[in-house]
């Protein structure tokens, strides 16, 4: 029992010492998983259960993620096989970070440390936010710029094409084609639209949602 407690204490000490370095622990899980580990935020052991597609990350400063999802399939979960499909790429980017190694380098050679930070900043410079080439926006003035997959847009257009309504509600200053597209977009992705109160009321009345 005493040996077990001693080993446990050593493990905790090692993890605490390691957390002061330049480590950025990260775990990507797919399907049903039970994880047992140390919660660095509270320095306590933690047991967690997850299901689906999860990224468990404890990053330091200047860390970012880019996840590319297949535009055709989206995320497809197979409960029988406990797997998930549709993730094309996961990119993790780590920029310059203040670590014990950098502090030692700065003490030994301030010029070398400054050059390291300069080069690392150039290599890991964050580009301006831009829409993924696999995403598009809804072609309506009411679009708020949120990207949706090309497959989702195709579903919106297909739904609008099947709409048999022949008139635009009173007060809606738009063509019948745009009204049908707006209704379909409202049903598919309401969070993609910036609506006036009048437009929202008209859509709620027309769709029942």
trRosetta pair geometry for C-beta under 8 A, 3 or more apart (Angstrom, degrees):
i j d omega theta_ij theta_ji phi_ij phi_ji
1 4 5.7 -54 -153 32 30 114
1 5 6.6 28 151 -16 64 104
2 5 5.7 -54 -151 36 35 110
2 6 6.3 36 151 -21 66 107
3 6 5.6 -56 -149 36 32 113
3 7 6.3 32 154 -19 66 105
4 7 5.9 -54 -148 35 30 109
4 8 6.3 31 153 -20 63 108
5 8 5.6 -56 -148 37 31 114
5 9 6.3 33 153 -21 65 105
6 9 5.7 -53 -149 34 30 112
6 10 6.5 31 152 -19 64 105
7 10 5.7 -54 -151 35 33 112
7 11 6.5 35 151 -21 65 103
8 11 5.7 -52 -151 33 32 112
8 12 6.5 30 153 -16 64 105
9 12 5.8 -54 -150 37 32 111
9 13 6.2 34 152 -20 66 107
10 13 5.6 -53 -145 37 32 113
10 14 6.3 34 155 -21 65 105
11 14 5.8 -54 -149 35 30 111
11 15 6.4 27 154 -17 64 106
12 15 5.8 -58 -150 37 31 110
12 16 6.3 30 154 -19 66 107
12 38 7.1 150 -119 -108 70 137
12 43 7.7 79 -167 -178 105 90
13 16 5.7 -56 -147 37 30 110
13 17 6.3 28 155 -17 65 107
14 17 5.8 -56 -147 38 30 109
14 18 6.1 29 155 -20 64 109
15 18 5.6 -55 -145 37 30 112
15 19 6.5 39 155 -31 63 101
15 38 5.1 82 161 36 162 167
15 40 7.7 -135 158 -94 108 88
16 19 5.8 -48 -152 21 31 114
16 20 7.7 30 152 -20 56 98
16 43 6.5 36 -96 -131 105 116
17 20 6.3 -57 -170 23 38 109
17 21 8.0 36 141 -22 63 100
18 21 5.8 -51 -165 19 50 113
18 23 6.0 11 161 6 93 149
19 23 7.0 -87 -115 56 36 116
19 40 5.6 158 -118 -141 137 121
20 100 6.3 54 135 -38 94 124
21 99 6.0 34 -177 -161 49 113
21 100 5.8 -63 -113 25 61 114
21 101 7.3 53 -156 -22 86 98
22 60 7.2 -82 -152 9 57 158
22 97 5.7 133 -139 88 99 126
22 99 3.5 -24 -69 -102 100 152
22 100 7.4 -130 -33 30 84 72
22 101 6.0 -48 -19 18 129 117
22 102 7.8 100 -75 -14 128 99
23 60 8.0 119 81 -26 39 118
24 57 7.6 0 167 -167 89 90
24 58 7.0 -173 -164 88 50 64
24 59 5.0 22 -153 -125 108 62
24 60 5.6 -100 -90 9 96 88
24 63 5.9 165 -147 -101 144 147
24 94 5.9 -165 10 -106 162 134
24 97 7.9 -172 -56 -50 116 167
25 40 7.9 146 38 -27 130 140
25 57 7.6 170 100 -150 58 45
25 58 4.9 16 62 47 93 109
26 55 7.0 -14 -168 -173 100 89
26 56 7.0 156 -159 87 49 57
26 57 4.6 4 -116 -112 90 80
26 58 7.3 -152 -73 28 56 62
26 59 7.4 29 -72 -68 106 83
26 92 6.5 -164 30 -110 178 162
27 35 7.2 124 110 -119 161 144
27 55 7.6 159 84 -159 49 45
27 56 4.4 -7 61 60 97 106
27 57 7.7 -159 30 -69 57 50
28 54 7.3 167 -155 89 47 54
28 55 5.5 -15 -105 -106 75 71
28 56 7.7 -166 -76 24 28 71
28 90 6.5 123 -99 86 152 174
29 33 4.5 -96 -166 17 136 157
29 35 7.3 -104 -68 -54 150 123
29 50 5.5 96 88 85 144 135
29 53 7.7 170 89 -150 58 33
29 54 4.7 -4 57 60 98 100
29 56 6.8 33 -4 -5 109 109
30 33 7.9 85 57 -34 31 123
30 52 7.8 -69 -147 140 47 28
30 53 5.8 3 -112 -105 72 67
30 54 7.9 -167 -73 26 34 69
30 82 7.7 117 123 147 80 71
30 83 6.1 23 141 -143 124 51
30 84 4.8 -136 -156 23 107 106
31 51 7.0 -37 169 -146 32 58
31 52 7.5 89 -86 -45 15 9
31 77 7.8 145 -94 -152 63 96
31 82 3.6 72 -154 173 144 79
31 83 5.9 -26 -57 -73 121 28
31 84 6.6 -159 -50 -22 70 92
32 49 7.6 -7 -166 -174 80 92
32 50 7.5 172 -144 91 38 50
32 51 5.0 -1 -96 -107 69 85
32 82 5.8 -76 24 -138 87 113
33 49 7.2 171 89 -152 49 51
33 50 5.2 -8 59 59 94 91
33 51 7.7 178 20 -78 65 42
33 54 7.7 -128 42 42 125 128
34 47 7.1 -3 -177 -172 94 89
34 48 7.4 170 -155 89 52 42
34 49 5.2 -19 -104 -102 73 79
35 46 7.8 5 109 108 94 93
35 47 7.3 166 87 -153 53 44
35 48 5.0 -10 59 61 99 89
35 49 7.6 -178 19 -82 72 30
35 50 7.0 19 -4 3 113 108
35 56 7.2 -6 -31 -22 178 172
36 45 7.3 4 -176 -177 81 101
36 46 7.5 175 -149 89 42 51
36 47 5.2 -6 -105 -106 77 78
37 45 7.2 -170 113 -149 23 66
37 46 5.9 -18 71 60 65 90
38 43 7.2 -7 -179 -146 107 40
38 44 7.3 160 -155 86 67 21
38 45 5.9 -51 -101 -101 58 51
38 46 6.7 96 -159 13 11 93
39 42 4.9 12 105 42 118 94
39 43 7.3 -75 85 -14 72 11
39 44 5.3 -9 49 63 108 73
39 45 7.2 87 4 164 85 6
39 46 4.0 91 -44 -38 102 132
40 43 6.8 24 -151 -74 35 56
40 58 5.4 85 32 -155 137 149
50 54 4.6 -51 176 -5 145 161
50 56 7.6 -130 -43 -53 159 117
52 75 8.0 44 -169 156 98 139
52 77 6.2 -57 -121 -96 71 138
52 84 6.8 70 -168 -76 49 143
53 75 6.1 -110 1 -147 143 136
53 77 7.8 -133 -27 -85 92 100
53 84 5.0 -132 -66 104 102 171
53 87 6.7 160 -140 -55 144 131
55 65 6.8 82 151 -125 167 163
55 67 7.9 -131 -36 -72 144 132
55 90 7.4 172 -93 -150 128 138
57 63 7.7 -172 168 133 129 137
57 65 7.4 -129 -54 -52 165 131
59 63 3.5 -135 -169 69 138 155
59 94 7.7 -156 -146 -107 107 94
60 63 6.3 108 62 -25 53 124
60 94 7.9 55 56 -147 94 106
60 97 5.0 67 107 -144 134 138
60 99 7.9 35 164 -74 175 91
61 95 7.8 -64 122 69 74 100
61 97 5.7 151 62 -121 84 86
61 98 7.2 29 39 16 129 89
62 94 6.7 81 111 -170 88 50
62 95 3.3 -93 165 60 125 108
62 96 6.1 12 79 57 171 49
62 97 5.9 -149 48 -74 115 79
62 124 7.0 73 167 128 117 139
63 92 7.2 -7 -169 -175 94 91
63 93 7.0 162 -153 86 47 57
63 94 5.2 -5 -106 -108 84 71
63 95 7.3 -139 -66 19 41 77
64 92 7.6 167 87 -155 42 50
64 93 4.9 -10 60 58 88 103
64 126 6.9 93 -6 -111 157 113
65 90 7.0 -26 -163 -168 101 85
65 91 7.0 143 -161 81 51 56
65 92 5.6 -20 -103 -103 73 68
65 93 7.6 -171 -79 18 25 78
66 89 7.6 -2 109 111 91 100
66 90 7.6 157 82 -158 54 39
66 91 4.3 -6 57 58 100 107
66 93 7.3 43 -5 -13 102 111
67 87 6.9 -55 -168 -143 98 98
67 89 7.4 176 -151 91 39 57
67 90 5.4 -2 -108 -110 76 74
67 91 7.8 -159 -70 26 37 68
68 87 7.5 105 79 -169 58 57
68 88 4.3 -59 106 67 104 111
68 89 4.3 24 38 48 118 91
68 90 7.8 -142 24 -66 72 38
68 91 7.9 46 -12 -4 100 101
68 132 6.9 162 -117 -149 84 139
68 134 6.7 104 -158 15 94 147
69 74 6.3 18 159 -141 123 44
69 75 6.3 -58 -143 -52 124 81
69 86 5.7 14 -162 149 84 97
69 87 6.3 -42 -108 -106 64 50
69 88 6.6 164 -123 6 9 94
69 134 7.5 -174 69 112 62 145
69 149 7.7 -81 97 -82 108 122
70 73 4.7 17 100 41 127 94
70 74 6.8 -96 78 -30 80 15
70 85 7.7 -18 19 145 142 79
70 86 4.5 -117 32 -151 108 65
70 87 7.5 -73 -12 -35 89 11
70 88 5.5 130 -62 -49 71 101
71 74 7.8 17 -159 -64 20 58
71 134 4.4 -154 -53 -178 122 104
71 135 7.4 -162 -106 -72 117 51
71 149 4.3 166 -153 -153 80 104
71 150 5.2 45 162 26 134 92
71 151 5.8 158 153 -6 76 100
72 149 7.8 -163 -53 173 23 132
72 151 5.6 125 -125 -57 38 134
73 76 5.3 -54 163 -27 113 120
73 85 6.5 -36 128 115 150 102
73 86 4.7 -135 97 -100 108 101
74 86 5.5 -12 114 -152 28 150
74 149 6.7 -116 -77 -19 89 163
74 151 7.4 -113 -38 66 96 142
75 84 6.1 -11 -169 -174 91 114
75 85 7.6 150 -157 79 44 45
75 86 4.5 -159 -102 75 36 144
75 87 7.2 34 -107 -52 87 79
76 84 6.7 153 79 -161 49 61
76 85 4.6 -17 62 61 104 94
76 86 5.2 129 8 -32 79 120
77 83 7.8 172 -153 94 51 41
77 84 5.1 -23 -102 -105 65 87
78 81 4.4 9 116 41 123 102
78 82 7.3 -53 94 7 78 15
78 83 5.0 1 53 60 110 81
78 84 7.1 -169 17 -83 75 35
78 85 7.2 48 -17 -7 109 100
79 82 6.9 21 -165 -78 34 51
84 87 6.9 53 115 -10 106 110
87 90 6.6 1 173 -44 121 98
93 124 5.9 149 174 -148 103 98
93 126 7.9 138 112 -95 147 78
94 97 6.9 -39 175 -27 99 122
94 124 6.9 -72 94 -125 36 149
95 120 6.4 118 -173 148 62 99
95 121 6.8 50 -167 -108 110 52
95 124 3.8 179 -104 117 76 141
95 126 7.6 -54 -61 -44 139 92
96 102 7.9 96 -173 -101 92 152
96 116 7.5 131 -121 129 117 82
96 117 4.9 80 -149 -136 159 71
96 120 4.0 114 -70 104 96 132
96 121 5.7 -35 -6 -61 128 74
96 124 6.9 179 -18 49 67 134
97 102 7.4 -174 94 -14 55 144
98 102 6.0 -114 -142 68 43 139
98 103 7.4 59 -175 -52 80 92
99 102 5.0 101 53 6 72 98
99 103 7.2 -129 101 -4 41 88
100 103 5.5 -52 -148 35 36 114
100 104 6.4 38 154 -19 67 103
101 104 5.9 -55 -153 35 31 110
101 105 6.4 29 151 -18 65 107
102 105 5.5 -53 -147 38 35 113
102 106 6.2 38 153 -24 66 104
102 113 6.1 105 -170 -143 77 107
102 116 7.2 -155 -124 95 95 140
102 117 7.7 76 -150 -66 129 98
103 106 5.7 -52 -148 33 30 113
103 107 6.6 29 153 -18 63 103
104 107 5.8 -55 -152 34 32 109
104 108 6.3 22 154 -11 66 109
105 108 5.8 -61 -145 43 32 105
105 109 6.4 -45 178 52 68 84
105 112 5.9 -109 176 100 103 109
105 113 4.6 143 114 -83 100 96
105 116 6.8 15 130 6 154 153
106 109 7.6 -93 -132 72 17 43
106 110 5.6 41 -164 -106 66 60
106 113 3.9 20 -86 -51 69 173
107 110 8.0 42 -88 -62 11 74
108 112 7.5 -28 93 48 92 131
109 112 3.7 42 108 14 123 115
109 113 6.5 156 93 -16 69 83
110 113 5.7 -57 -148 37 33 112
110 114 6.3 32 156 -19 67 106
111 114 5.8 -54 -148 36 30 110
111 115 6.3 29 153 -18 64 107
112 115 5.7 -56 -147 38 31 111
112 116 6.3 37 152 -24 65 104
113 116 5.6 -50 -149 31 32 114
113 117 6.6 29 154 -15 64 104
114 117 5.9 -55 -150 37 32 109
114 118 6.4 34 151 -21 65 107
115 118 5.5 -52 -146 36 33 114
115 119 6.3 28 158 -15 67 106
116 119 6.1 -59 -147 40 27 105
116 120 6.0 23 158 -15 65 113
117 120 5.8 -57 -140 42 28 110
117 121 6.1 33 157 -25 63 108
118 121 5.8 -58 -150 32 26 112
118 122 6.7 23 154 -17 62 105
119 122 5.8 -55 -152 34 34 110
119 123 6.3 29 154 -16 68 108
120 123 5.7 -55 -143 40 33 110
120 124 5.9 -4 167 13 68 114
121 124 6.6 -72 -133 57 22 85
121 125 6.3 55 158 -74 61 80
122 125 5.9 -16 -150 -32 27 112
127 130 6.9 -41 129 2 114 112
131 135 5.4 -122 179 80 96 109
131 136 7.9 83 160 -102 139 24
131 137 7.3 -80 -119 -40 156 99
131 147 5.0 148 -146 -76 104 133
132 135 4.5 76 64 8 93 106
132 147 6.4 137 37 141 88 166
134 149 6.8 -19 148 -125 88 76
134 150 7.3 -99 -176 -10 58 101
135 147 3.1 45 154 171 136 127
135 148 6.4 131 -155 55 89 17
135 149 6.4 -62 -109 -87 66 39
135 150 7.8 -152 -124 -38 24 69
136 147 6.5 116 47 -149 17 80
136 148 6.5 -42 66 64 68 69
136 149 7.7 34 23 162 83 14
136 150 5.7 76 0 -88 122 69
136 153 5.4 -26 74 -35 125 154
137 143 5.0 98 166 173 107 147
137 145 5.9 -41 -117 -136 139 34
137 146 7.0 124 -122 69 87 39
137 147 6.1 -68 -72 -99 70 55
137 148 7.4 105 -115 18 31 82
137 192 7.6 172 -152 -172 71 114
138 142 7.7 -34 99 80 125 81
138 143 4.3 -180 66 -93 88 115
138 148 6.9 41 -49 18 85 127
138 153 6.8 -172 -97 -115 63 96
138 156 6.8 -78 -119 133 105 171
138 181 7.7 155 -177 157 104 106
138 185 4.9 74 -143 -128 151 139
138 189 7.2 -168 -48 68 131 124
138 192 5.6 104 -7 136 126 130
138 193 7.2 -32 57 -77 151 83
139 143 7.2 0 -74 -29 7 143
139 181 7.6 -47 73 166 83 151
140 143 5.1 128 63 -30 75 91
140 178 6.3 130 -123 -156 101 96
140 181 6.1 179 -71 113 122 118
140 182 5.9 133 -143 -85 159 83
140 185 6.5 -128 8 4 145 165
140 193 7.6 -12 84 -115 129 98
142 182 6.1 67 31 -125 146 110
142 185 7.7 146 84 92 118 144
142 193 4.8 9 141 -153 107 96
142 194 6.0 -164 -172 59 63 61
142 195 5.9 27 -156 -86 123 66
142 199 6.7 -172 -109 168 138 163
143 146 7.4 -139 -173 36 83 70
143 185 7.9 -84 -85 -176 83 155
143 192 6.3 -28 -138 153 74 90
143 193 6.5 -60 -101 -106 35 58
143 194 7.4 19 114 15 16 88
144 192 6.3 -171 36 176 92 39
144 193 6.2 124 -14 -168 99 8
144 194 4.1 114 -79 -35 100 100
146 189 7.2 -156 98 158 128 128
146 191 6.4 23 6 121 177 83
146 192 4.3 -127 67 -119 119 72
148 152 4.2 -98 161 82 115 136
148 153 5.8 138 92 -51 112 84
148 156 8.0 74 100 -21 155 134
148 188 7.7 63 -152 132 159 116
148 189 5.5 -109 -86 -51 139 166
148 192 6.1 -26 -42 -92 118 150
149 152 4.6 100 57 2 81 100
149 153 7.2 -147 96 -2 46 83
150 153 5.6 -52 -149 38 37 112
150 154 6.3 43 150 -24 66 103
151 154 5.6 -51 -150 33 33 114
151 155 6.6 35 150 -20 63 102
152 155 5.6 -52 -153 33 34 113
152 156 6.6 38 148 -22 65 102
152 188 6.1 143 -176 169 95 128
152 189 6.7 60 165 -40 133 127
153 156 5.4 -48 -150 32 37 115
153 157 6.4 33 153 -15 67 104
154 157 5.9 -55 -148 39 32 108
154 158 6.1 33 153 -21 66 108
155 158 5.6 -53 -142 38 30 112
155 159 6.3 32 157 -20 64 106
155 184 8.0 -173 124 173 66 114
155 188 6.1 144 101 -114 110 139
156 159 5.9 -58 -151 36 27 109
156 160 6.4 25 152 -18 63 107
156 181 6.8 60 152 -157 102 74
156 184 4.5 129 -163 128 68 113
156 185 5.2 41 -149 -80 133 66
156 188 4.9 -100 -84 16 93 157
156 189 7.6 -51 -77 14 128 102
157 160 5.6 -53 -146 37 33 112
157 161 6.3 36 154 -23 65 105
157 181 7.0 0 -104 -119 59 98
157 184 7.3 152 -62 109 18 157
158 161 5.7 -52 -149 33 31 113
158 162 6.7 23 154 -13 63 108
159 162 5.9 -63 -152 39 32 106
159 163 6.9 51 147 -44 63 94
159 184 4.0 149 89 -130 114 119
159 187 7.1 -121 148 65 161 132
159 188 7.2 176 21 -47 151 117
160 163 5.5 -36 -157 1 38 121
160 177 7.6 69 161 -168 124 61
160 180 4.2 113 -158 132 88 98
160 181 4.5 13 -110 -86 157 55
160 183 7.1 136 -104 61 83 89
160 184 4.2 -96 -56 -9 83 145
161 180 7.9 118 -55 138 24 137
163 180 4.2 -178 63 -144 149 113
163 183 6.6 107 -108 72 152 135
163 184 7.0 -118 -43 -53 128 106
165 176 7.5 -163 106 -162 91 101
165 179 7.5 -96 98 112 133 118
165 180 6.5 179 53 -90 109 95
165 183 7.9 88 17 1 147 163
165 206 7.7 -1 -88 -155 158 119
166 176 7.3 -21 -172 -142 31 143
167 176 7.2 -84 -136 -107 14 112
168 172 5.0 -128 165 80 103 116
168 174 6.3 -173 -145 73 145 74
168 175 7.3 -160 -64 158 143 17
168 176 5.4 -127 -51 -90 97 64
168 179 4.7 -171 -116 -47 93 157
169 172 4.9 75 67 -4 82 123
169 179 7.4 162 12 -147 80 137
169 202 4.6 179 73 -150 157 121
169 205 7.5 105 -110 77 152 126
169 206 6.8 -113 -45 -61 131 120
171 198 5.7 -114 141 -178 128 132
171 202 7.1 -159 78 -69 108 134
172 179 6.1 80 134 -103 145 116
172 198 7.6 -174 -81 135 68 108
172 199 7.0 98 -114 -105 96 74
172 202 5.8 152 -64 171 120 173
174 178 4.2 -104 170 86 117 128
174 179 5.5 146 95 -57 114 80
174 182 7.2 61 106 -18 164 141
175 178 4.7 94 55 9 82 100
175 179 6.9 -141 96 -7 43 86
176 179 5.5 -52 -147 34 33 115
176 180 6.5 34 155 -18 65 103
177 180 6.0 -55 -152 35 29 109
177 181 6.5 25 151 -15 63 109
178 181 5.5 -56 -146 40 35 112
178 182 6.0 39 153 -25 68 105
179 182 5.6 -52 -145 34 30 113
179 183 6.5 32 154 -20 62 103
180 183 5.8 -51 -151 33 32 112
180 184 6.5 29 153 -15 64 106
181 184 5.7 -55 -148 39 33 110
181 185 6.1 32 153 -19 67 108
182 185 5.7 -55 -144 39 30 111
182 186 6.2 37 154 -26 64 106
182 193 7.6 94 -154 -121 83 144
182 199 7.5 -89 172 -166 142 114
182 203 7.0 -107 135 -93 101 117
183 186 5.6 -54 -149 31 29 115
183 187 6.7 23 155 -14 63 105
183 203 6.3 -179 -108 -131 67 88
183 206 5.8 -85 -114 114 122 135
183 207 6.2 166 -158 -63 94 110
184 187 6.0 -58 -153 37 32 107
184 188 6.2 18 155 -10 67 114
185 188 5.8 -62 -138 46 31 104
185 189 6.1 -47 -173 53 69 85
185 192 6.5 -101 178 79 104 120
185 193 6.2 116 127 -61 115 121
186 190 5.4 40 -161 -96 58 80
186 193 6.3 -28 -93 3 70 157
186 195 7.9 50 -105 -68 110 142
186 203 4.8 -145 -141 -166 170 138
186 207 6.3 -152 103 -22 123 157
186 209 7.8 156 137 79 103 112
187 190 7.6 46 -72 -53 10 89
187 207 5.9 -166 -74 -141 101 144
187 209 6.9 101 -108 46 77 147
189 192 3.9 34 126 -1 116 122
189 193 7.4 134 107 -18 77 88
190 193 6.1 -66 -162 32 44 109
195 199 4.3 -135 -163 89 97 118
195 200 4.5 119 120 -59 135 87
195 203 7.1 -72 -137 7 154 140
196 199 4.6 95 50 7 78 102
196 200 7.0 -146 89 -6 40 86
197 200 5.8 -56 -147 37 31 110
197 201 6.3 29 156 -18 65 107
198 201 5.9 -55 -147 37 29 109
198 202 6.3 27 155 -17 64 109
199 202 5.8 -58 -147 39 30 110
199 203 6.2 28 156 -18 66 109
200 203 5.8 -57 -146 39 29 110
200 204 6.2 31 156 -20 65 107
201 204 5.8 -53 -145 36 30 111
201 205 6.3 28 156 -17 63 108
202 205 5.8 -56 -149 38 29 110
202 206 6.2 23 155 -16 65 112
203 206 5.7 -57 -139 40 30 107
203 207 5.8 -1 170 7 68 115
204 207 6.6 -67 -130 52 21 89
204 208 7.5 62 177 -111 53 5
204 209 6.5 -120 -130 82 63 37
205 208 7.9 21 -171 -67 18 44
